[in-house]
Amino acid sequence: MARAQSVVLTDIVTELTEAGMSVTRGCALVGIARSSYYRRAHHYRHYRPVTDPIPQRQRQQPAALSPAEKATIVALILAEENADQSVCQIYWRSFDDGLVDCSEVTFYRVARAEKLTGDRRRSRTGGPSTPRCAPVVEAIDVGDLWSWDITTLKGPRTQDQFRLYLAIDVYSRFPVAWRIEYHEDKAKAVEMFTEAFTAFGAPGVLHADNGASMRSGLLLDALAAAGVVSSFSRPRVSDDNPFSESLFKTIKYDLTCPDRFDDIDHARRWTEDFMNRYALEHRHAGLGRYTPVSVFLGSAAEEHRRRQERLNRIHEKYPHRFRRRPAAPALPQPTGINTPDLSQTG
C-alpha cells in the first residue's frame, strides 16, 4: 500500500511540473519532500524489474581474481618451503618476489575459503597472561634502545639445560648479539656486549630484567664505561621486558625448534640458522612487514619505494580491483617499552 501511494504522489507531482508548476510547490501541495520525489521519480523512471534475477553470489564480479590467480595463491600456501610460515608471511614473501598481484586481504580471503588460515605454530597451554605496567623507555631510531635477556633451552636429559643469551635492537628487532652457554656467567655477558659494541656501536639504553647477570657489577661497569644507560624491569614483572620475551616465544614456537637439543653444539647450530632467517627473511608485523636487517641497515626505505612502485603498476593494470589507490605498508614508527601511543612488540 505504501509503495502504491508513493507512486501515486510521485506521478501527481510529475503531472504538476509538466503543467508548469515548480517541483518545490508541487511537493508542498501533495505533502512529500523534494528529495523523496527526486529519489522516487528516478527509481520508477529507470527501474526495470527482471523476471529471473541472478542471485548476487552467482554474479560475475569484475574485481574478482581469476581461477588461475586463486590456484596460484593456494599453491603458494601449500608449498613445502612455506609449510612453517603464516599466511601473512607467505603473502609478503610472495608479493616481494612478484608472484601475486592482489592485496593481503584478498590473499587471506582465498586462504579462508580453502580453510588454510589459522595459527600454524604450536599453541601455548595455560591461562591468559595479565597485562602489567612497565618502565618507560623510547626507541625513536636504531641504536636508541637494546633489550636483552637469558632463556633456557632443553638438552637431551632433564638435567641438561643450555642458556641462550640474546640482545636485540628494539627499533629494528635486529639480533645484535647472542650466545649459548652451559650456565649464566656475567663475564661471558660482558664479553658478548663488548663484541656487539665493537661491531654495531653502543646503544643509548640497555634494558633487561633483574637477573644476577643483568645486575652484576662487572656488566654495569662495562656499560658505564661505554656510555650506556642501564634500564631494568620491576621485580617479578616479566612483561616489563616485552621485546625479548616476544622473540623468545618466536624462537621456541618455531616449527623447526626441537623440543630437546642433542647437545650444546646442536643448539648453537640451530640458533644460528634461526637468527639468520629471522633477521634476513622474517617480514615483521611491527616493522610494516619489512625485515629486521632492512630496518637496522636503513634499506627499508628503498624497499618501501619498490613496493609502492609495484603497487602502482598493479593498480594501473587492475584499477577495478581497488576502491582507492593502494599504499605500501608504512615504515617503522617510534616504539619502546611501555611508551604511550607507541607500538610494543608488534
Buried (B, 14 or more C-beta within 10 A) or exposed (E): EEEEEBEEBBBBBBEBBEEEBEBEEBBBEBEBEBEBBBEBBEEBEEEEEEEEEEEEEEEEEEEEBEEEBBEBBBEBBEEEEBEBBBBBBBBBBBBBEEBBBBBBEBBBBBBEEEEBBEEBBEEEEEEEEEEBEBBEBBBBBBBBBBBBBBBEBBBEEEEBEBBBBBBBBBBBBBBBBBBBBEEBBBEBBBBBBBEBBEEBEBBBBBBBBBBEBBBBEEBBEBBEEBEBEBBBBBEEBBBBBBBBBBBBBBBBBBEEBEEEBEEBEBBBBBBEEBBEEBBEEBBBBBBBBBBBBBBBEEEBEEBBEEBBEBBBEBBEEBEEBEEEEBEBBEBBBBBBBBBEEBBBBB
